[in-house]
Each structure stands twice: as structure tokens, then as C-alpha cells.
Amino acid sequence: MTDWVLNLIDAGGYWGIFLLMVLENIFPPIPSELIMGIGGIRVGQGHMDMSLLLLVGTLGTTVGNYFWYMVGRLLGFERLKPVVDRYGRWATMEWKDVEALDRLFEKYGQAAVFVFRFLPVFRTMISLPAGLFRMGAIRFLLWTAAGALVWNLVLAYAGYLLGYHFSEIDKYVGPVATLCVVGAIVAYLWRLFTWKPTPNER
């Protein structure tokens, strides 16, 4: 994957960065760490400008997240009830849980969208509930862009400072991301097998 990302960046320049960052947020297996890290290396080599790199990287991240936000908006909060009533067992939730999440997102949604930008896998997943629970589009875009800018800044400067040694970061980032995914799966399976619906709602 590294060679493919590198070739696309070298062939497409800033457009390549933008496209990769859009795809990274629609198909999470493409790592933003690698994309922005290579961009930072190219800045150090004099082939890119840091300000433009951060601009296109942040725009790409925001557009990719907006895709999942719109999926949530189109599905709609109201349409969730029959789905939850029928398949809630597999989601380990009842409608009252969805309503609680709605209230929680109304109160802390902006902070969640910002903070989740720094977490592997979850930084894309947070966009779906933002749309489902009707977070305002402007607020969503602003907080997504703010979180993305901070994260991209860290990654790009790491690539700029470390040069080709940046690839060694993958030795740590890869296992951490894998651990997060495995942990989420284990937690889901545990909840699935131990979850029981509220008696008076069945």
C-alpha cells in the first residue's frame, strides 16, 4: 500500500493528497498517517508547501467525513426505530438507548467530532451518528475540519522532521490501530452475548 500511496502522491501532487484523504475517510484501511507523513517528507524535499499540504489534506478529510455524515442524515433518526425494534438484539440496544445517545450527542456532539479525529477507526465512525442525530451541517464541518487540521499538522510535521525514517512510525501506529479494532470487536461480542432486553419492552 505504501508504494501505491507514494506513486499517487508523486503523480497527482496536491490533488493526489486530496483524493487519498477523501478515500481514507470513506475506506478507513487507507492510513492518513502514511498519506500526510509522505506529504511532510515532500515538504522537506522542497516539492510541496506545508500550508497547501495542510489545506488540501484537511479539505479531503472533511469531504470524506461529510460522506458518512450525509449517509446518517439520509437514513434519518426517525427511520431508526423500526430498525432498532427489529434488529436491536444485534446492535445490543433498545430505542431508549438510542434516545439517550441522541441527548448525549446533542450535548457533547461537537467535542466528540473534534476528539474522535485523533482516534484510529473511530474518527470516521463518528460521522455517521453525527448525521443520524441531526447535528447541524455547519457545526459538523467546522469541528471536523478543526480536528482534522490539528491531526494533519502533527502527521505532516512528523514526516517533515523525520524524513524517510517516518516509515518507522508504522511499527507503532499499525499495532495500535489493530489493537483498537480487536478491542472493539471483543467488546461488541461480549456485550452481544451478555445483553438482555428490558423485560417490560418485550
C-alpha positions as CSV (number, residue, x, y, z in Angstrom):
1,M,0.0,0.0,0.0
2,T,2.9,2.4,0.7
3,D,4.1,2.2,-2.8
4,W,0.6,2.9,-4.2
5,V,0.1,5.9,-1.9
6,L,3.6,7.2,-2.8
7,N,3.0,6.9,-6.5
8,L,-0.3,8.6,-6.4
9,I,1.1,11.5,-4.4
10,D,4.0,11.9,-6.7
11,A,1.8,11.7,-9.8
12,G,-1.1,13.8,-8.5
13,G,0.6,16.2,-6.2
14,Y,-1.9,18.1,-4.0
15,W,-4.8,16.5,-5.9
16,G,-3.3,13.1,-5.0
17,I,-3.2,14.1,-1.4
18,F,-6.8,15.4,-1.5
19,L,-8.1,12.2,-3.2
20,L,-6.3,9.9,-0.8
21,M,-7.6,11.8,2.2
22,V,-11.2,11.6,0.9
23,L,-10.8,7.9,0.3
24,E,-9.1,7.4,3.7
25,N,-12.2,8.6,5.4
26,I,-14.6,6.5,3.3
27,F,-12.4,3.4,3.4
28,P,-10.5,3.6,6.7
29,P,-7.9,0.9,5.9
30,I,-6.0,3.6,3.9
31,P,-4.0,5.3,6.7
32,S,-3.9,9.1,7.0
33,E,-0.6,8.7,8.9
34,L,1.0,7.4,5.8
35,I,-0.6,10.0,3.4
36,M,0.2,13.1,5.5
37,G,3.6,11.7,6.6
38,I,4.7,11.3,2.9
39,G,3.3,14.8,2.2
40,G,5.5,16.1,5.1
41,I,8.5,14.3,3.6
42,R,7.8,16.0,0.2
43,V,7.7,19.4,2.0
44,G,11.1,18.7,3.5
45,Q,12.4,17.9,0.0
46,G,11.1,21.2,-1.4
47,H,8.4,19.5,-3.6
48,M,5.4,20.7,-1.6
49,D,4.3,23.7,0.5
50,M,3.3,22.9,4.1
51,S,0.4,25.4,4.1
52,L,-1.1,23.9,0.9
53,L,-0.5,20.4,2.1
54,L,-2.4,21.1,5.3
55,L,-5.2,22.8,3.3
56,V,-5.8,20.0,0.8
57,G,-5.3,17.3,3.5
58,T,-7.9,18.9,5.8
59,L,-10.3,19.5,2.9
60,G,-10.0,15.9,1.9
61,T,-10.6,14.7,5.4
62,T,-13.7,16.9,5.8
63,V,-15.2,15.8,2.4
64,G,-14.6,12.1,3.3
65,N,-16.3,12.5,6.7
66,Y,-19.2,14.5,5.1
67,F,-20.0,11.5,3.0
68,W,-20.8,9.4,6.1
69,Y,-22.5,12.4,7.8
70,M,-24.9,12.5,4.8
71,V,-25.5,8.8,4.9
72,G,-26.6,9.3,8.5
73,R,-28.8,12.3,7.6
74,L,-30.4,10.4,4.7
75,L,-31.1,7.4,6.9
76,G,-32.6,9.7,9.5
77,F,-33.2,9.4,13.2
78,E,-36.9,8.7,12.7
79,R,-36.3,5.7,10.5
80,L,-34.1,4.1,13.1
81,K,-37.0,3.0,15.4
82,P,-38.3,0.1,13.2
83,V,-34.8,-1.0,12.6
84,V,-33.9,-0.9,16.3
85,D,-37.1,-2.7,17.2
86,R,-36.4,-5.5,14.7
87,Y,-32.6,-5.8,14.9
88,G,-31.8,-4.2,18.2
89,R,-30.6,-7.5,19.5
90,W,-27.6,-7.4,17.1
91,A,-26.9,-3.8,18.0
92,T,-27.3,-4.6,21.7
93,M,-29.6,-1.6,22.2
94,E,-33.3,-0.7,22.6
95,W,-35.0,2.5,21.5
96,K,-34.5,4.1,24.9
97,D,-30.7,3.7,24.4
98,V,-31.0,5.5,21.0
99,E,-32.9,8.3,22.7
100,A,-30.2,8.5,25.4
101,L,-27.5,8.7,22.7
102,D,-29.4,11.4,20.9
103,R,-29.5,13.5,24.1
104,L,-25.8,12.8,24.7
105,F,-24.8,13.8,21.2
106,E,-26.9,17.0,21.4
107,K,-24.9,17.9,24.5
108,Y,-21.4,16.7,23.6
109,G,-21.5,16.1,19.8
110,Q,-19.2,18.9,18.9
111,A,-16.5,17.7,21.3
112,A,-16.9,14.1,20.2
113,V,-16.5,15.0,16.5
114,F,-13.3,17.0,17.4
115,V,-11.7,14.5,19.7
116,F,-12.6,11.4,17.7
117,R,-10.5,12.8,14.9
118,F,-7.4,11.6,16.8
119,L,-8.6,8.0,17.2
120,P,-7.9,5.2,14.7
121,V,-11.1,3.9,13.0
122,F,-13.4,5.9,15.3
123,R,-12.5,9.2,13.6
124,T,-14.6,8.0,10.6
125,M,-17.3,6.2,12.5
126,I,-18.3,9.3,14.5
127,S,-19.6,11.0,11.3
128,L,-22.5,8.5,10.9
129,P,-24.1,9.3,14.3
130,A,-23.5,13.0,13.8
131,G,-25.8,12.7,10.7
132,L,-28.2,10.3,12.4
133,F,-28.7,12.6,15.4
134,R,-29.1,15.7,13.2
135,M,-26.0,17.6,14.2
136,G,-26.0,20.9,12.2
137,A,-24.0,20.5,9.0
138,I,-22.1,23.8,9.5
139,R,-21.1,22.7,13.1
140,F,-20.2,19.3,11.9
141,L,-18.0,20.6,9.1
142,L,-16.3,23.2,11.3
143,W,-15.4,20.8,14.1
144,T,-14.4,18.1,11.7
145,A,-12.1,20.5,9.9
146,A,-10.7,21.8,13.2
147,G,-9.9,18.3,14.4
148,A,-8.5,17.2,11.1
149,L,-6.3,20.3,10.8
150,V,-4.6,19.5,14.2
151,W,-4.1,15.8,13.4
152,N,-2.8,16.5,9.9
153,L,-0.5,19.2,11.3
154,V,1.0,16.6,13.6
155,L,1.4,14.0,10.9
156,A,2.8,16.3,8.3
157,Y,5.4,17.8,10.6
158,A,6.4,14.4,11.8
159,G,7.1,13.5,8.2
160,Y,8.9,16.7,7.6
161,L,11.2,16.3,10.7
162,L,11.8,12.5,10.4
163,G,12.1,12.3,6.6
164,Y,12.2,8.7,5.4
165,H,12.6,7.5,9.0
166,F,8.9,8.4,9.2
167,S,8.0,4.9,7.9
168,E,9.3,3.5,11.3
169,I,6.3,5.1,13.0
170,D,4.1,2.5,11.2
171,K,5.8,-0.1,13.6
172,Y,3.8,1.6,16.4
173,V,0.8,3.1,14.6
174,G,-0.1,-0.2,12.9
175,P,-0.3,-2.4,16.1
176,V,-2.1,0.4,18.0
177,A,-4.8,0.6,15.2
178,T,-5.1,-3.2,15.1
179,L,-5.4,-3.3,18.9
180,C,-8.2,-0.7,18.8
181,V,-10.1,-2.7,16.2
182,V,-9.7,-6.0,18.0
183,G,-10.7,-4.4,21.3
184,A,-13.8,-3.0,19.7
185,I,-14.7,-6.4,18.3
186,V,-14.1,-8.2,21.6
187,A,-16.2,-5.6,23.5
188,Y,-19.0,-6.0,20.9
189,L,-19.0,-9.8,21.2
190,W,-19.0,-9.6,25.0
191,R,-21.9,-7.2,25.0
192,L,-23.8,-9.3,22.4
193,F,-23.7,-12.5,24.4
194,T,-24.4,-10.8,27.8
195,W,-27.0,-8.3,26.7
196,K,-30.6,-8.8,27.8
197,P,-33.5,-6.5,26.7
198,T,-35.6,-4.7,29.3
199,P,-38.5,-7.1,30.2
200,N,-41.3,-4.6,30.0
201,E,-40.3,-3.7,26.5
202,R,-40.5,-7.2,25.1
